[in-house]
Protein backbone atom coordinates (compact mmCIF):
# COMPACT_ATOMS: atom_id res chain seq x y z
CA UNK A 1 0.00 0.00 0.00
CA UNK A 2 1.27 3.46 -0.82
CA UNK A 3 0.16 7.06 -0.48
CA UNK A 4 -1.67 7.09 -3.82
CA UNK A 5 -4.20 4.58 -2.51
CA UNK A 6 -5.05 6.92 0.36
CA UNK A 7 -5.14 9.89 -2.02
CA UNK A 8 -7.59 8.05 -4.26
CA UNK A 9 -9.76 7.21 -1.26
CA UNK A 10 -9.70 10.86 -0.18
CA UNK A 11 -10.68 12.07 -3.66
CA UNK A 12 -13.50 9.52 -3.81
CA UNK A 13 -14.81 10.70 -0.45
CA UNK A 14 -14.64 14.33 -1.61
CA UNK A 15 -16.65 13.46 -4.71
CA UNK A 16 -19.14 11.47 -2.63
CA UNK A 17 -19.63 14.33 -0.17
CA UNK A 18 -19.91 16.94 -2.92
CA UNK A 19 -22.70 14.97 -4.60
CA UNK A 20 -24.63 14.11 -1.41
CA UNK A 21 -27.06 17.03 -1.77
CA UNK A 22 -28.21 15.55 -5.08
CA UNK A 23 -28.48 11.81 -4.33
CA UNK A 24 -28.10 9.30 -1.52
CA UNK A 25 -24.71 8.08 -0.26
CA UNK A 26 -24.81 4.77 -2.14
CA UNK A 27 -25.35 6.49 -5.48
CA UNK A 28 -22.77 9.20 -4.87
CA UNK A 29 -20.22 6.62 -3.73
CA UNK A 30 -20.86 4.55 -6.84
CA UNK A 31 -20.31 7.62 -9.02
CA UNK A 32 -17.03 8.40 -7.27
CA UNK A 33 -15.76 4.83 -7.65
CA UNK A 34 -16.88 4.70 -11.30
CA UNK A 35 -14.81 7.81 -12.04
CA UNK A 36 -11.72 6.27 -10.48
CA UNK A 37 -12.34 2.96 -12.23
CA UNK A 38 -12.56 4.74 -15.58
CA UNK A 39 -9.30 6.52 -14.85
CA UNK A 40 -7.53 3.23 -14.08
CA UNK A 41 -8.88 1.60 -17.24
CA UNK A 42 -7.65 4.55 -19.33
CA UNK A 43 -4.22 4.29 -17.72
CA UNK A 44 -4.08 0.59 -18.64
CA UNK A 45 -5.04 1.37 -22.24
CA UNK A 46 -2.30 4.01 -22.55
CA UNK A 47 0.28 1.73 -20.93
CA UNK A 48 -0.60 -1.09 -23.37
CA UNK A 49 -0.48 1.34 -26.29
CA UNK A 50 2.97 2.64 -25.33
CA UNK A 51 4.23 -0.94 -25.02
CA UNK A 52 3.04 -1.49 -28.60
CA UNK A 53 4.93 1.53 -29.98
CA UNK A 54 2.11 4.06 -29.94
CA UNK A 55 2.96 7.78 -30.11
CA UNK A 56 0.76 10.84 -29.60
CA UNK A 57 -1.40 11.60 -32.62
CA UNK A 58 -1.79 7.97 -33.66
CA UNK A 59 -4.82 5.79 -33.10
CA UNK A 60 -4.47 3.66 -29.99
CA UNK A 61 -3.51 0.07 -30.93
CA UNK A 62 -5.68 -1.29 -28.12
CA UNK A 63 -8.81 -3.36 -28.59
CA UNK A 64 -12.16 -2.43 -27.14
CA UNK A 65 -12.36 -3.29 -23.43
CA UNK A 66 -8.73 -4.45 -23.44
CA UNK A 67 -7.92 -1.97 -20.67
CA UNK A 68 -10.61 -3.61 -18.55
CA UNK A 69 -9.07 -7.05 -18.52
CA UNK A 70 -5.34 -6.43 -19.18
CA UNK A 71 -2.65 -4.59 -17.30
CA UNK A 72 -4.08 -4.78 -13.79
CA UNK A 73 -1.54 -4.89 -10.99
CA UNK A 74 -2.06 -5.01 -7.24
CA UNK A 75 -1.35 -1.28 -7.19
CA UNK A 76 -4.06 -0.45 -9.73
CA UNK A 77 -6.55 -2.79 -8.04
CA UNK A 78 -5.96 -1.07 -4.69
CA UNK A 79 -6.42 2.32 -6.40
CA UNK A 80 -10.04 1.28 -6.97
CA UNK A 81 -10.78 -1.10 -4.08
CA UNK A 82 -9.72 1.20 -1.23
CA UNK A 83 -11.87 4.12 -2.43
CA UNK A 84 -14.75 1.69 -2.86
CA UNK A 85 -14.32 0.51 0.72
CA UNK A 86 -14.10 4.08 2.01
CA UNK A 87 -17.26 5.12 0.16
CA UNK A 88 -19.05 1.98 1.39
CA UNK A 89 -18.13 2.74 5.00
CA UNK A 90 -19.47 6.30 4.61
CA UNK A 91 -22.69 5.06 2.98
CA UNK A 92 -23.27 2.50 5.75
CA UNK A 93 -22.49 5.06 8.44
CA UNK A 94 -24.96 7.55 6.95
CA UNK A 95 -27.60 4.82 6.70
CA UNK A 96 -27.10 3.90 10.38
CA UNK A 97 -27.15 7.51 11.59
CA UNK A 98 -30.07 8.55 9.38
CA UNK A 99 -32.09 5.38 8.61
CA UNK A 100 -34.93 7.11 6.73
CA UNK A 101 -32.68 9.33 4.58
C-alpha positions in Angstrom: 0.0 0.0 0.0 1.3 3.5 -0.8 0.2 7.1 -0.5 -1.7 7.1 -3.8 -4.2 4.6 -2.5 -5.1 6.9 0.4 -5.1 9.9 -2.0 -7.6 8.0 -4.3 -9.8 7.2 -1.3 -9.7 10.9 -0.2 -10.7 12.1 -3.7 -13.5 9.5 -3.8 -14.8 10.7 -0.4 -14.6 14.3 -1.6 -16.7 13.5 -4.7 -19.1 11.5 -2.6 -19.6 14.3 -0.2 -19.9 16.9 -2.9 -22.7 15.0 -4.6 -24.6 14.1 -1.4 -27.1 17.0 -1.8 -28.2 15.6 -5.1 -28.5 11.8 -4.3 -28.1 9.3 -1.5 -24.7 8.1 -0.3 -24.8 4.8 -2.1 -25.3 6.5 -5.5 -22.8 9.2 -4.9 -20.2 6.6 -3.7 -20.9 4.6 -6.8 -20.3 7.6 -9.0 -17.0 8.4 -7.3 -15.8 4.8 -7.6 -16.9 4.7 -11.3 -14.8 7.8 -12.0 -11.7 6.3 -10.5 -12.3 3.0 -12.2 -12.6 4.7 -15.6 -9.3 6.5 -14.9 -7.5 3.2 -14.1 -8.9 1.6 -17.2 -7.7 4.6 -19.3 -4.2 4.3 -17.7 -4.1 0.6 -18.6 -5.0 1.4 -22.2 -2.3 4.0 -22.5 0.3 1.7 -20.9 -0.6 -1.1 -23.4 -0.5 1.3 -26.3 3.0 2.6 -25.3 4.2 -0.9 -25.0 3.0 -1.5 -28.6 4.9 1.5 -30.0 2.1 4.1 -29.9 3.0 7.8 -30.1 0.8 10.8 -29.6 -1.4 11.6 -32.6 -1.8 8.0 -33.7 -4.8 5.8 -33.1 -4.5 3.7 -30.0 -3.5 0.1 -30.9 -5.7 -1.3 -28.1 -8.8 -3.4 -28.6 -12.2 -2.4 -27.1 -12.4 -3.3 -23.4 -8.7 -4.5 -23.4 -7.9 -2.0 -20.7 -10.6 -3.6 -18.5 -9.1 -7.0 -18.5 -5.3 -6.4 -19.2 -2.7 -4.6 -17.3 -4.1 -4.8 -13.8 -1.5 -4.9 -11.0 -2.1 -5.0 -7.2 -1.3 -1.3 -7.2 -4.1 -0.5 -9.7 -6.6 -2.8 -8.0 -6.0 -1.1 -4.7 -6.4 2.3 -6.4 -10.0 1.3 -7.0 -10.8 -1.1 -4.1 -9.7 1.2 -1.2 -11.9 4.1 -2.4 -14.8 1.7 -2.9 -14.3 0.5 0.7 -14.1 4.1 2.0 -17.3 5.1 0.2 -19.0 2.0 1.4 -18.1 2.7 5.0 -19.5 6.3 4.6 -22.7 5.1 3.0 -23.3 2.5 5.7 -22.5 5.1 8.4 -25.0 7.5 7.0 -27.6 4.8 6.7 -27.1 3.9 10.4 -27.2 7.5 11.6 -30.1 8.6 9.4 -32.1 5.4 8.6 -34.9 7.1 6.7 -32.7 9.3 4.6 
